[in-house]
């Protein structure tokens, strides 16, 4: 599923039967930073977490340099008690807040999700 929010794509991603909603930038060569899309390493880590959800279930998770927040949001969907998503780019923080709202609305998880500026 893909929608659009302020020129960015809102996408539902499913890994191992668990869905998360992400906000990714539609290509912009002038964008600051590298966090506007899902990196392969994020998908690999999510698959590892799916195989061993006890790594995050009921725990506090801090994702440094979250970008679009796939790993942190996925940890929340797997039952992390609390997840803090961080980045230093203001526009990314705004899109992370949209993704958090989408995931709170759609997820069965009761995780506390929050977004913080990384200094």
FENSULTA-V783682 format. One record per helix or strand of 3 or more residues. SS is the DSSP state (~ for helix, > for strand). FROM is the first residue (numbers start at 0). LEN is the number of residues. If there is no record, write none. Layout:
{{SS FROM LEN} {SS FROM LEN}}
//
This chain:
{{> 1 4} {> 7 8} {> 17 8} {~ 39 12} {~ 52 3} {> 59 4} {~ 69 8} {> 81 6} {~ 89 17} {> 111 6}}
//
